[in-house]
């Protein structure tokens, strides 16, 4: 009986009264450059059979180099010759850094597979940028949302006072 009274009293409360707030937080997502670097690092770690320490170092190196290559690609969009030339310079930096992380056999395998890793990365970058473009066209974001979210509209009730005034 007491339970029924408590439930009945709770049901009669105003709809906006002290409802618990949603405490869930969105999962942090990787940006496009981080995702690209992670994908390349995963592929390289698998093929070169890296241990945990080497894989961690490789990920840091690739994140730096992929960010540089993405900046070059964005800056020189439409000029593939210049992009390839400058990206090869970034790849040489990666070669130098990886020589300190990989064993002699691993580095030899890496060196012989560089062109396939480069192609793997470029192919992914091309498909990822196509996907991002198509997605931005399908689901455009406002120019500046300032943290606004889309939700149901608030309903307000307006009452009109009807006063009977005579004709003047």
Rosetta constraint file for C-alpha pairs under 8 A:
AtomPair CA 1 CA 5 HARMONIC 6.43 0.50
AtomPair CA 2 CA 6 HARMONIC 6.16 0.50
AtomPair CA 3 CA 7 HARMONIC 6.11 0.50
AtomPair CA 4 CA 8 HARMONIC 5.99 0.50
AtomPair CA 5 CA 9 HARMONIC 6.06 0.50
AtomPair CA 6 CA 10 HARMONIC 6.14 0.50
AtomPair CA 7 CA 11 HARMONIC 6.11 0.50
AtomPair CA 8 CA 12 HARMONIC 6.39 0.50
AtomPair CA 9 CA 13 HARMONIC 6.75 0.50
AtomPair CA 13 CA 17 HARMONIC 6.91 0.50
AtomPair CA 30 CA 34 HARMONIC 5.61 0.50
AtomPair CA 30 CA 35 HARMONIC 5.65 0.50
AtomPair CA 31 CA 35 HARMONIC 6.11 0.50
AtomPair CA 32 CA 36 HARMONIC 6.07 0.50
AtomPair CA 32 CA 128 HARMONIC 7.75 0.50
AtomPair CA 33 CA 37 HARMONIC 6.12 0.50
AtomPair CA 33 CA 63 HARMONIC 7.37 0.50
AtomPair CA 33 CA 66 HARMONIC 6.55 0.50
AtomPair CA 33 CA 67 HARMONIC 5.91 0.50
AtomPair CA 33 CA 70 HARMONIC 7.06 0.50
AtomPair CA 34 CA 38 HARMONIC 5.99 0.50
AtomPair CA 34 CA 63 HARMONIC 6.19 0.50
AtomPair CA 34 CA 67 HARMONIC 7.89 0.50
AtomPair CA 35 CA 39 HARMONIC 6.09 0.50
AtomPair CA 36 CA 40 HARMONIC 6.29 0.50
AtomPair CA 36 CA 66 HARMONIC 7.33 0.50
AtomPair CA 36 CA 121 HARMONIC 7.28 0.50
AtomPair CA 36 CA 124 HARMONIC 7.24 0.50
AtomPair CA 36 CA 125 HARMONIC 6.92 0.50
AtomPair CA 37 CA 41 HARMONIC 6.00 0.50
AtomPair CA 37 CA 59 HARMONIC 7.04 0.50
AtomPair CA 37 CA 62 HARMONIC 5.48 0.50
AtomPair CA 37 CA 63 HARMONIC 5.04 0.50
AtomPair CA 37 CA 66 HARMONIC 5.83 0.50
AtomPair CA 38 CA 42 HARMONIC 6.04 0.50
AtomPair CA 38 CA 59 HARMONIC 6.59 0.50
AtomPair CA 38 CA 62 HARMONIC 7.76 0.50
AtomPair CA 38 CA 63 HARMONIC 7.38 0.50
AtomPair CA 39 CA 43 HARMONIC 6.36 0.50
AtomPair CA 40 CA 44 HARMONIC 6.17 0.50
AtomPair CA 40 CA 62 HARMONIC 7.60 0.50
AtomPair CA 40 CA 117 HARMONIC 7.38 0.50
AtomPair CA 40 CA 120 HARMONIC 7.43 0.50
AtomPair CA 40 CA 121 HARMONIC 6.15 0.50
AtomPair CA 41 CA 45 HARMONIC 5.89 0.50
AtomPair CA 41 CA 55 HARMONIC 7.44 0.50
AtomPair CA 41 CA 58 HARMONIC 6.47 0.50
AtomPair CA 41 CA 59 HARMONIC 5.57 0.50
AtomPair CA 41 CA 62 HARMONIC 6.61 0.50
AtomPair CA 42 CA 46 HARMONIC 6.18 0.50
AtomPair CA 43 CA 47 HARMONIC 6.24 0.50
AtomPair CA 44 CA 48 HARMONIC 5.83 0.50
AtomPair CA 44 CA 117 HARMONIC 7.39 0.50
AtomPair CA 45 CA 49 HARMONIC 5.55 0.50
AtomPair CA 45 CA 50 HARMONIC 5.09 0.50
AtomPair CA 45 CA 55 HARMONIC 5.96 0.50
AtomPair CA 45 CA 58 HARMONIC 7.90 0.50
AtomPair CA 46 CA 50 HARMONIC 6.95 0.50
AtomPair CA 48 CA 106 HARMONIC 5.82 0.50
AtomPair CA 48 CA 109 HARMONIC 6.89 0.50
AtomPair CA 48 CA 110 HARMONIC 6.87 0.50
AtomPair CA 49 CA 106 HARMONIC 7.91 0.50
AtomPair CA 50 CA 54 HARMONIC 5.64 0.50
AtomPair CA 50 CA 55 HARMONIC 5.73 0.50
AtomPair CA 51 CA 55 HARMONIC 6.06 0.50
AtomPair CA 52 CA 56 HARMONIC 6.16 0.50
AtomPair CA 53 CA 57 HARMONIC 6.35 0.50
AtomPair CA 54 CA 58 HARMONIC 5.99 0.50
AtomPair CA 54 CA 101 HARMONIC 6.13 0.50
AtomPair CA 54 CA 102 HARMONIC 6.94 0.50
AtomPair CA 55 CA 59 HARMONIC 6.09 0.50
AtomPair CA 56 CA 60 HARMONIC 6.47 0.50
AtomPair CA 57 CA 61 HARMONIC 6.24 0.50
AtomPair CA 57 CA 101 HARMONIC 7.19 0.50
AtomPair CA 58 CA 62 HARMONIC 5.96 0.50
AtomPair CA 58 CA 98 HARMONIC 7.30 0.50
AtomPair CA 58 CA 101 HARMONIC 7.82 0.50
AtomPair CA 59 CA 63 HARMONIC 5.98 0.50
AtomPair CA 60 CA 64 HARMONIC 6.41 0.50
AtomPair CA 61 CA 65 HARMONIC 6.22 0.50
AtomPair CA 61 CA 94 HARMONIC 6.82 0.50
AtomPair CA 61 CA 97 HARMONIC 7.44 0.50
AtomPair CA 61 CA 98 HARMONIC 7.96 0.50
AtomPair CA 62 CA 66 HARMONIC 5.67 0.50
AtomPair CA 62 CA 94 HARMONIC 7.56 0.50
AtomPair CA 63 CA 67 HARMONIC 6.06 0.50
AtomPair CA 64 CA 68 HARMONIC 6.41 0.50
AtomPair CA 65 CA 69 HARMONIC 6.17 0.50
AtomPair CA 65 CA 90 HARMONIC 6.30 0.50
AtomPair CA 65 CA 91 HARMONIC 7.39 0.50
AtomPair CA 65 CA 94 HARMONIC 6.86 0.50
AtomPair CA 66 CA 70 HARMONIC 5.96 0.50
AtomPair CA 67 CA 71 HARMONIC 6.22 0.50
AtomPair CA 68 CA 72 HARMONIC 6.29 0.50
AtomPair CA 68 CA 90 HARMONIC 7.28 0.50
AtomPair CA 69 CA 73 HARMONIC 6.08 0.50
AtomPair CA 69 CA 86 HARMONIC 7.98 0.50
AtomPair CA 69 CA 87 HARMONIC 5.65 0.50
AtomPair CA 69 CA 90 HARMONIC 7.00 0.50
AtomPair CA 70 CA 74 HARMONIC 6.11 0.50
AtomPair CA 71 CA 75 HARMONIC 5.98 0.50
AtomPair CA 72 CA 76 HARMONIC 5.99 0.50
AtomPair CA 72 CA 83 HARMONIC 6.29 0.50
AtomPair CA 72 CA 86 HARMONIC 7.20 0.50
AtomPair CA 72 CA 87 HARMONIC 7.23 0.50
AtomPair CA 73 CA 77 HARMONIC 5.54 0.50
AtomPair CA 73 CA 83 HARMONIC 5.86 0.50
AtomPair CA 76 CA 80 HARMONIC 7.70 0.50
AtomPair CA 76 CA 82 HARMONIC 7.06 0.50
AtomPair CA 76 CA 83 HARMONIC 6.29 0.50
AtomPair CA 77 CA 83 HARMONIC 7.74 0.50
AtomPair CA 79 CA 83 HARMONIC 6.34 0.50
AtomPair CA 80 CA 84 HARMONIC 6.02 0.50
AtomPair CA 81 CA 85 HARMONIC 6.18 0.50
AtomPair CA 82 CA 86 HARMONIC 6.13 0.50
AtomPair CA 83 CA 87 HARMONIC 5.90 0.50
AtomPair CA 84 CA 88 HARMONIC 6.00 0.50
AtomPair CA 85 CA 89 HARMONIC 6.74 0.50
AtomPair CA 86 CA 90 HARMONIC 6.64 0.50
AtomPair CA 87 CA 91 HARMONIC 6.19 0.50
AtomPair CA 88 CA 92 HARMONIC 6.24 0.50
AtomPair CA 89 CA 93 HARMONIC 6.56 0.50
AtomPair CA 90 CA 94 HARMONIC 6.45 0.50
AtomPair CA 91 CA 95 HARMONIC 6.17 0.50
AtomPair CA 92 CA 96 HARMONIC 6.34 0.50
AtomPair CA 93 CA 97 HARMONIC 6.38 0.50
AtomPair CA 94 CA 98 HARMONIC 5.97 0.50
AtomPair CA 95 CA 99 HARMONIC 6.24 0.50
AtomPair CA 95 CA 111 HARMONIC 7.87 0.50
AtomPair CA 96 CA 100 HARMONIC 7.27 0.50
AtomPair CA 97 CA 101 HARMONIC 7.05 0.50
AtomPair CA 98 CA 102 HARMONIC 5.93 0.50
AtomPair CA 98 CA 107 HARMONIC 7.37 0.50
AtomPair CA 99 CA 103 HARMONIC 7.69 0.50
AtomPair CA 99 CA 104 HARMONIC 7.98 0.50
AtomPair CA 99 CA 107 HARMONIC 6.31 0.50
AtomPair CA 102 CA 106 HARMONIC 5.60 0.50
AtomPair CA 102 CA 107 HARMONIC 5.48 0.50
AtomPair CA 103 CA 107 HARMONIC 5.97 0.50
AtomPair CA 104 CA 108 HARMONIC 6.12 0.50
AtomPair CA 105 CA 109 HARMONIC 6.23 0.50
AtomPair CA 106 CA 110 HARMONIC 6.03 0.50
AtomPair CA 107 CA 111 HARMONIC 5.87 0.50
AtomPair CA 108 CA 112 HARMONIC 6.21 0.50
AtomPair CA 109 CA 113 HARMONIC 6.21 0.50
AtomPair CA 110 CA 114 HARMONIC 5.90 0.50
AtomPair CA 113 CA 117 HARMONIC 6.33 0.50
AtomPair CA 114 CA 118 HARMONIC 6.04 0.50
AtomPair CA 115 CA 119 HARMONIC 6.10 0.50
AtomPair CA 116 CA 120 HARMONIC 5.99 0.50
AtomPair CA 117 CA 121 HARMONIC 6.17 0.50
AtomPair CA 118 CA 122 HARMONIC 6.13 0.50
AtomPair CA 119 CA 123 HARMONIC 5.93 0.50
AtomPair CA 120 CA 124 HARMONIC 6.27 0.50
AtomPair CA 121 CA 125 HARMONIC 6.09 0.50
AtomPair CA 122 CA 126 HARMONIC 6.15 0.50
AtomPair CA 123 CA 127 HARMONIC 6.33 0.50
AtomPair CA 124 CA 128 HARMONIC 5.88 0.50
AtomPair CA 125 CA 129 HARMONIC 5.99 0.50
AtomPair CA 126 CA 130 HARMONIC 6.22 0.50
AtomPair CA 127 CA 131 HARMONIC 6.12 0.50
AtomPair CA 128 CA 132 HARMONIC 6.10 0.50
AtomPair CA 129 CA 133 HARMONIC 6.08 0.50
AtomPair CA 130 CA 134 HARMONIC 6.18 0.50
AtomPair CA 131 CA 135 HARMONIC 5.94 0.50
AtomPair CA 132 CA 136 HARMONIC 5.99 0.50
AtomPair CA 133 CA 137 HARMONIC 6.34 0.50
AtomPair CA 134 CA 138 HARMONIC 6.20 0.50
AtomPair CA 135 CA 139 HARMONIC 5.81 0.50
AtomPair CA 135 CA 140 HARMONIC 7.77 0.50
AtomPair CA 136 CA 140 HARMONIC 5.02 0.50
AtomPair CA 136 CA 141 HARMONIC 7.44 0.50
AtomPair CA 145 CA 149 HARMONIC 7.85 0.50
